[in-house]
Amino acid sequence: MTTTHDLHVVDTRPLIPPALLHRDLPIDPTALETVVTARSRIKAILSGLDRRLLVIVGPCSVHDVDAARDYARRLAPLRERHAAELEIVMRVYFEKPRTTVGWKGLINDPHLDGSYDINTGLRMARSLLLDLAQEGMPTATELLDPVVPQYIADLISWTAIGARTTESQTHREMASGLSMPIGYKNSTDGSATIAINAMQAAAKPHHFLGINREGHASIVSTSGNPNGHLVLRGGNRGTNYHVEAIQESAAELTGAGLPDRLMVDCSHANSSKDFRRQSEVLKEVASQVDQKSDHVMGVMIENGSRSNAKKGTGASRKANAGKQEKNGSWHETRPTNSWHMCIPNRLRSNFPNVTLCESSVKVICGKSPCITNMGNLANSKVLTGLHDNEIKLAIKSCECRIFGKE
C-alpha cells in the first residue's frame, strides 16, 4: 500500500522523560547554590553593577567526561585565585552544530561510534554538570536542540545561541524561556544585526510547541528572557574584536535600545580558526579594557587542542579522541600562559600600595563594606607585622571599580 508519511525515517526509539532523569540525578542544595550564584553574578556583570570580566573557558567540546572533570579540577584554583577580577565559568559543550555533517556531540553520539545512544548521552551530560556544580564550578554551554534544555538547563549558568542558529525562530523562542543569561553570536558573515534582532525577540513572550518535564508534547508559553547580550566571534568578512568593530556594535546595540556591553569570542573567525592566535585577540581586548572601555564585559576562550574526535567513524573516531587526550589541552590554555591577560592593569592599579605576588590576601575596601579576594598581594609598604597567609587591609581611597563603584 502506498504511504505518504515517514518515507525517509528508518527508525524511532523511545526517549527517556526529563522527569525520570531529574529523579535519578536530582540537583542538590550545593549544586543549586553554584548555579544560582553564578547566574546572579553574570547578570550583575551584564548590567555593569559588577565590574569584573566574565570568562567562558574550556574545551571546544566534551567527548570524554573524565577528561572534563580533570579540566575542572585544574581550573578551580585559578577561578578562586582570580575571583576579584574575573568570573570564570567552564565551557562544557555537548552539542555541536555542523556546517555540513560530522560528530554532533556527546549527547547525540556519546560512544563516538555512530550508535547514537542519545539516552545515555543525556544521562552522561547531566551527571557531569551535576558533579561540576557540586564542586562549585559553574558551567556554560550552547543549547542547540530545543528538547535538550528540559534535561540539563537547571544546571547551566550561561548559554550561547550560535552563529548558525541565532536567526532561527525556534531558537529565539527557546531562548525566551531559558532561565540563565544568554549570549547571542553574530552571524557567520560577521554582522551583529541578526544577533541583536534575536536579543530583542527572545526578550518578548512566546508561545510554541515543545515538551514538558514529563516528556509530553506541550504548548509552551514564556515570559521572555531579558538577560541577553551580544557575542562577537568574527565572520566571513573578517575579525570584529578590534576597537572600531566593538564601538560599531555597541552603537548598534544602543540604537536598538539595548545595553551596549558585549562579549568577544577569541576563537572562530576572530582567530582565523587557529587556536594559537586566541592570545593575540585576548591581548587586544585586554588593552581595550585597560583603556577603560565599558563595552567589553567578557571573553570566550576555547582550549588549544583542536579535537580530531569529530573526524571519521567507529574505531578511527575513538582513536582520534584518544590521541587528543594524550596530547592534552590544559597546557595551551591554562591562565598562566595566556588568558591571565583578561585581568586589566587598571584593576591592579586600584591598590597602588600593593605589589602582586603569589600570596593570597583579603582586602577590605574603605569606601564600601565589600570584601574580596584580591589574590596575589604582598611586599607592600603597609604589610608589616601582618599574617603571612591572610592579610587584611583597610584602604581608605581607591577607584573600587571591581565593585562597580567610583
N, C-alpha and C positions, 0 to 999 in steps of 0.2 A: 504494500500500500504506500502511495506517495505521501510524504510528510513535508511540512514546511518549517519545522522547528528543530533546533539543536543539530543542524546539518554539519556544523564544524565542531561540535562538542563531543569529545571521546570518553569523558569520564566525569563524574561528580562524586565527591566524598563528603561525609558529614564534617562540619566544623564545630569544634568544642565551643560551647556557650561561654561568653565572657564571665558570667557569674560563677561558673564552675572553676575557672582558672583563678578568679579572685578568692574563691573559697579555699582552694589548695594553697595559694600563695598570697595571703592577706597582707595588706600594708599594716605595719605595727606603729606604735607611737613614735619610736625613734626615726623610722623612715619618713613618717608623716611630718615630723618636725624639720627634717632635712629639706623636704620638698617645699613646704610652706615658707620656711625662712628664706630659701634661695629665690623663690618666686617673688617674695616681698622685696628683697634686696635688688633684684633685677628691675622691678617696676620703679624703685627709687632711683636707680641709675638712669633709666629711660626718661624720667621726669626731671632729672638734674638735681634732685634732693641729695643724692649720694654721688659725690664727685669722683668716685673710683671708676676704673675701667672694667668692663665685662670682657672676660677672655674665655672663648669657647675653644678648647684644645683637646686633641685626641686623635685616634686612628681614623683613617679615611672611612673605613667600615669595619664592623666586628664580624669576624668569621670564626674566632676561637675565644670562647668566653673565659677560659683560664688565662689567656694572654691579656684579655681586657681587665680582669681582676688584678693581674700583676701590674699593669699600667696604672690602674687606680691607686694601688699601694705606693707606687713611686711618686705619683702626683700629689698625694695627700699632704705630705710635709711641706711641699712647695706652696700648695694652696694656703696652708696655715702661715707659712713664713711671710708671704706677700699679701696677707689679708688686708692690710691697711691701705694698699694701693690698688689691688686687683680683686675682683670677684671671679674666681676661676671655676669653671664648670666643665666637666669632662664630656667630650663629644663621644656619643655612643650611637652609631648609625646602624640600624638593622635593615633598612630598605634603601635600595639604590636604583634611581631612575636611569634607564639606559637610552642612549641616543638611537640605537637600533635593537640589538639583542645582547645578552650576556647574563652573568650571575646577578640576580636581583636582590641578594642579601640574605642574612641569616634566617629571617622569618620565612622567606619563600623557599629556600633550599638549605636547611641547616647542616646537612651532611655533605654538601658540595659534591653530590653525585647524581644530580638530576632526579632524585626521588621525590622532591617537593613535599616533604613531610611538614606541612605548614603547622599542624597542631603541635608538633614537637618544637618547631621554630618559635611559636608564640610562647610556649612554656619556658624555653631557654631564655628568650628575651626578657620576660617578666622576672624570672628568677635572678638574672644578672642585675637588672635595675633595682630589684629589692635588696640584694646584697650590697650594692654600692650605696644606696640610700641609708641602709642600716649602719654603714661605716662612715656616714657623714659626707659622702661625695655626691653632690648634685649632678644631674646629667642633662644633656641636650641631645636632640635627635632631629631628623627630618621625617615628618609623617607623610606618607605617600598614598597608601591605600586607605580610603575613608572608613573602612571597617576596623582597622588596627587600633585606633585610639581607645575603643571600648576595652581593650585588653591591657594596655600599658600606660595610657595617658596620665593616670593618677600618680605615677612615679616619675614623671618628666617635669623638669623645672623650666626648660626653654625649648622651643621647637622652631624649625625652619620650614618655610614653604619654598621649594626650589625654583630655579630659573625656568624649568620646563613646565611647572605646574602653577606658577603664580597667576597666569591668565585664566586658569581653569575655574569655571563657576563651581564645580563640585568641591574644589579645594578651598575656595573662598567661603562657601557655605560651611564646610567642615571647620575652618578656622574660626568662624563666628561663634562656634560652640565650645571651643577648646578653653581650658582653664588656666593655661600658662601664657606668659608673654611669647610673641611670635615675631620672627624675623622674616621679611619677605625679600627674596633676592631679585635683583634686577634681571630683566630678560636676557637671553643668550646674545642678543645684539648689543647689549650694554646699556640700553635705555632704562631709566628709572621709572618712567611713566606708568608702565603696566603694574609694577610693584606698588606704586603709590595708589593706583586705582584699586588694587587688591586690598590695601590697608583700609581705604575708605569703605569698600564693600563689606569686608569682614567685620567692621565695627558696627554694622547695622544688623537688626534681627533678620532671621531667615527661617524658612520652613521647607524641609526637603525629606527625601527618602533615606532611611538609614536602618540601623539595628539598635535595639536596646540592650541592657545588661544581660537579659535572659537570652539574647540572640534572636529575638523575634523581629521580623520586618516591621518597621515603625515609621510614623511621620514624626520627624524631629523638629522641634521649634526652639530657636535660640534667641538670646538677648543681644548678641553681638559682642565682639572682643575688642575693647578699646586699647589694649596693650600691645600694639604692633609697632614695628619700626622697619626701616629700610636697611638692606644689606647690599653693599656694593661689591660685586665679585668680578668685575670686568666683563668683556664680551667680545664679539667678533670684530668690533671696531677698535679694540684695544683696551688698555687699562683704565680704571677710574678711581684709583686711590690717591692720585696727586691732588694738591690743594685746589686747583681750579675745578676739577671734576667734583670734588666734595662740596665746594661752595655752590656750584651749579645745582647739584642735587638738593642741597639744603634750601636753596632759594625756591626750587620746585615744590619741596615739602611745605614751605611757608605759604606759597601761593595756593596750595590745596587746603590750607587751614590745619596742617598737621605739625607736630613738634619737629624741629629741624635737626634732631640728633639721630645719628646713624652708625652702623657698624661696617667695618671693612673686612671682607674675606680676603686673606692674604694668599689664598690658593687660587685654583681655577685660572681664568683668563688674566687675573691680576699678576700671577706669577708665570704667565705663559705656559701653564701646566707643567712647570718644573719646580718640584717641591723645594729644591735648593735655593730658589730665588725668593722664598717667602720672607727670609730675614731682611732682604732688601726692601720689600714692601713694608715690613714691620718698622724698619728704621725710619722710613719716610713718615709713616703715620705717627710714630713716637715724636718725631721732630715737630709735627703739626700740633700735637698735644702740648709739647714743651712751649710752643709759641702761643699757648692759651687759646687754641681753637676750641670752641664749645660744641662743635658739630659732631666730633667723633666720640662715641660713648662705648665702643668696644671693638674687638677684633676676633676673627675666627682663624684658627691655625690647624692644618691637618698634619698628621705625622709624616716624617720624611721618607718612609719606605713605601713606595707605591706598590700596592698589592697585586700580585700576579694570580691571586686566587680566583679572580674573575674570568681568567682565560682557561679555555679547554673544558673538558667534562670528565667526570669519573675520577680515575686514578691520577690523571695528569693535573687536574684541578687541585686535588689533595696534596700532590707533590709540590705544586707551586705555592700553596698556602704554607706548607711546612718549611719551605725554603725561606719564605718571608719571615717566619718566626725565628728561624735560625739566624738570619741576618740582623733581626731586631729592628725596632723603630724608635725606642726611647732615646737612644744616643743622639739622633738627629734633631729631636725636638725638645729635649729637656731644657728648662728655662735658663740654666747657666750658660747655654750655648747661644740662644737667640732671643726667645720671647720675653726675657727679663727686660728687654728694651721697652716693653709696654709701661714700665714704671717711669713716668716722666720726671725729669730733673726738677720741675717746679714743685713736685710733691716733696722731694727731698729737701728743697730749699726752704720749705716752711719752718724747718727747725734748724736755724743757722748755727746753733751752738753744738751741734751733734755731728759726729763723723760716722759714716756707715761702716759696719764690720760684721762679723758672724755671730755676735751675741744677740739674745732675744731680750726685748725690753717692752714695758708698757709705758705709754705716755698719757698723762692727764693734761688735756688742753685747758689753759686758764680761761678761755673765752666761753667754754661750754662744759657741761658735765660729762661729755663723752670720753670714753676710754677706748683705746685701740691698740692693737699690736703693731707698732711701727716696724718692729723687726730690725735687727742689724744696727743697734746703737751702742757705741762705746767710744772711748778715747776722747770724750768731751771734757771741756773745762769744768763743767758742772757735775761731773760724775764722781767726784771724790767722796770717799767714805760710804759708798753705797754697795749693795749686794752685787756679786758678780753675775748671777744668773738672771735676776729680775730687778730692773731698776725703775723706780717711779720718779718721774719728773713733773714738776708743776711749771708750765710755760705760760707766762703772762701775756705774751704777744706773739701771734702767728697768723698767717692767712687763713689757716684752717679750712682750705678748700677740700680736704679729704672728707670733711663732714658736710660739705655743701654750704658753708658759711664764709662770709668775708670778714 
